[in-house]
């Protein structure tokens, strides 16, 4: 075990294999309420972060309170703002953040979005975290220097929790329903009319599924998601009487001086169990004219978003139309980045890219107006974002797709598709059901017996 300290934070590190930070979340979810996991390991999947000992919590409950919420966070950030922290570790103390999709009305006040009963945004001051590095197999206990007394307590908690196996409980679904299919079919036809009129090029239209469970345990739901849909931006977040459980593959925005970057996913194919057929699916995906055109359109949207906060001429596409392969699908992914302008704040960075263009459509604001008109309900967590902000302003946030919202024994999730001029409504309806089936299968395939430790 090794300790390292600086004026800003202290780290205690130890070599450790097969760490599962969900055990510590299970042991004391009030003390360790927010877990971000890189379940699909690789270049994007190096770290798991368990945020510890939450302090002050700022909650935005209505659009009318937005100015107060923003001002209070900016004041809080300025009070502890520091120069760039030189470290490979992703988090060294700062804030954990959640932005619902409906927070978009704060970003763009001209919108009139359906009212949500859940918070629009939450920012929580977090001075400590436990981080596992899958690449080096090192476990790091991190605290801000003013909270150094927490190091021993975190170590004790971890040592206690790691010997307690995760509880596994079969997920029993009592009732299941989905939004009326006619609503979705009519929505697709309306979007095609908007496209024909020249209003938009594409809209991401979604539908909701609702489940009633026999009990209100949320950990089995998350265990199921991460086992059957491993992803680099997974999350298990407990807000007390409601939870967000996600297996997202997509990053919204990351800032690590001097680069701010976004990583759009647009273009998907289901995987084949046959290796030759699987390779053929990749080739078909990356050479399909429609997929290429839609992906390039979204790259241009992201370039425009970053152009508002980056130095002139610095925005570039440093990864163009690569393929990322996951358990069940292949995705086309690009990376767009630029040098951040001087004086930009964390919230200005988030606002420039929020919500992600891949889950609204193009042009973004008009698409959000149409989504509100046709979906007629708040999206809440779906296509919102979770992530963290460091005291030096560096940050990383995901896009909440493949995400469950849980309140007591009620579970909901959304799935949809990008609607374009030649979309066939019945096929898009089936595509939404196929995506929903993937989520439902992940839950119903979950086994009750304990995994081998």
Secondary structure, 3 states (H helix, E strand, C coil): CEEEECCCEEEEEEECCCCCCHHHHHHCCCCCCEEEECCCCCCCCCEEEEEEEEEEEEEECCHHHHHHHHHHHHHHHHHHCCCCCCCCCCCCCEEEEEECHHHHHHHCCCCCCCCCCCCCEEEEEEEEEEEEECCCCEEEEEEEHHHCCHHHHHHHHHHHHCCCCCCCCCCCEEEEEECCHHHHHHHHHHHHHHHHCCCCCEEEEEEEEEEEECCCCCHHHHHHHHHHCCCCEEEEEECCCEEEEEEECCEEEEEECCEEEEECEEEEEECCCCHHHHHHHHHHHHHCHHHHHHHHHHHHHHHHHHHCCECCCCCEEEEEEEEEECCCEEEEEEEEEEEECCCCCHHHHHHHHCCCHHHCEECHHHHHHHHHHHHCCCCCCCCCEEEEEECCCCEEEECCCCEEEEECCEEEEEEEEEECCCCCHHHHHHHHHHHHHHHHHHHHCCCCCCCCC
